[in-house]
C-alpha cells in the first residue's frame, strides 16, 4: 500500500463498515480503511522514501536482534550464520 485516506469524499472520517452503526466509536482504524478505499495514483507513482534492501539485509538485522541459529533458519528457509559483529550500521 502506498497511499490511503482517513477522510471520505465528504471530508468526514471514514467509518468501519463491519461495525454496522454510526457511533463515533466506529471510526475506521488503519487496518479497516487500508488501501481498499480511494487510492491516489499520483502519490502511488512517487511513494517517497524507498529502501533498497535485500534478503541478507533483513537477516543481518535479525542477527542484530540476537536471533539464534534455529530461528534464523526458519526465517531464511536455509541455514544462516550471523556475522561476528551483530551491528546494523
LINMO-V130317 format. One line per field, one symbol per residue. psi: psi as a letter, one per 30 degrees, with the letter a starting at -180 (. if undefined). burial: + if it has 24 or more other ideal C-beta (glycine too) atoms within 12 Angstrom, else -. Layout:
BEGIN
psi: ???
burial: ???
END
This chain:
BEGIN
psi: kekllfkafghlkkljefeglglffgkklffeebgfakkjeeeefifbkkkikleeeeeeeeefghkleeeeeeefglkkkklekhke.
burial: ---+---------++------------+----+-------------------------++-++--------+---------+-------
END
